[in-house]
């Protein structure tokens, strides 16, 4: 994994498609956590799913409806959330949005491709 300090320029990592209307890019990661930026198109849906990673997020811009377990909230810029590992969650993107999320432990599927 990555045991050394890491700096990344905001434009050094390209976005990659995740789902229709949803793009992501891993901004940086360490041994135990990883930070990702999501670009979300209004009208898109992140289907219900769960994973073992704990997840915290911050809505930078836009608006979305987020369901975590049985609770649902409409979120606006400046709102944040925390999703325990293994808990089902789903999002409906109400207008174009940008969100930052941190995952622990590191999501191996979100790590940048390694050269060679």
N, C-alpha and C positions, 0 to 999 in steps of 0.2 A: 504494500500500500504506500501511502505518501507520508513519510515521517518527518519531512522537512517543511519549513515555512513555504508558503506559496503566494505569489502575487499574480493576478491576471488583469489585463486591460479589458474594459467593458466590451470592446469590439474585437477581441482576439479569438472568441469562441463563437462559431456560427450556430444558429438555431437549427434544430432537426425536427421533422414532423413526428408527433407522438400519436395523435388521433386526428380525425378530420376537424379542422378549425383550431387545433391545439398544437403549439410548438414548444419545445423546451431546449434549454442549453444549461449544461453544468458549468457553474461559474468557478467553483473551487471545491476542494475536498481535502480532508485529513484522514487520519487513521480511523476515526470513529464517527464522523459526520460528513455530510455533503450538502452543498447549497445549489439550488437550481432556480433559474428564472423561467417562468411560463408566460407565453404570449397566447392569449385566449380570444377567439373571435366570437362576437355576440351571436347568440343562437346555437352555439355548440353545446354539447353535453359530454361531461366526463361520466361514463357509466359507473354504476355501483360496483365497488371492488374493495378488497382488503389486502393488506400485505403485512409482513411482520415488522416493518420499520415504523418507528415513532416519527411523526411528521408535524412540524409547526410551520405556519405560513403567515404572510403579511400581504395585504392587497395594496399595491402601489397605485393602481388606477382602475377605473371601470366599476362594474357592478356584477355580482354573482349571487346565486342562491346555493348555499352549501348545506348538505345534510351529513351529519356525523352520528352514526347509530340511529337513534329515534329522534334526535333533535335537528331542527332545520332553522337556518337564519339567512336573512338577506344581508350581504356584506357590501360596504362602500369603502372608498380609499381610507387607509389608516387602520382598518379593522384587521384583527389577527385571529388565529385559531390554533388549536393543538389537537392532534388525532393520535390516540394511543395505538400502538401496534396491534394488528389483528382486528381492528374495528372497521366495519363497513362504512364507506363514505361515497358521496356522489355530488356532482356540481352541475348546475345549469348556468351557463354564461348569459347574463341578461344584457350586457353591452360589452364591447371590446374591453379587454382587461389585461393587466400585467400583475403577476403575483410572484413573490419570492417564497421558496419553501426550503426548509432544512430537514434532512432525513438522517436518522440514526438507528441502527448502524448504517454505514455507507451502502447505498444501493449500487450493487455491482453493475446492474444493467444501465445505469446512468453514467458510468465512467467513460471518459473519452477513449476512443480507439487508440491503441498503442501501436506505434510504428514498429515495423520489423517483425 
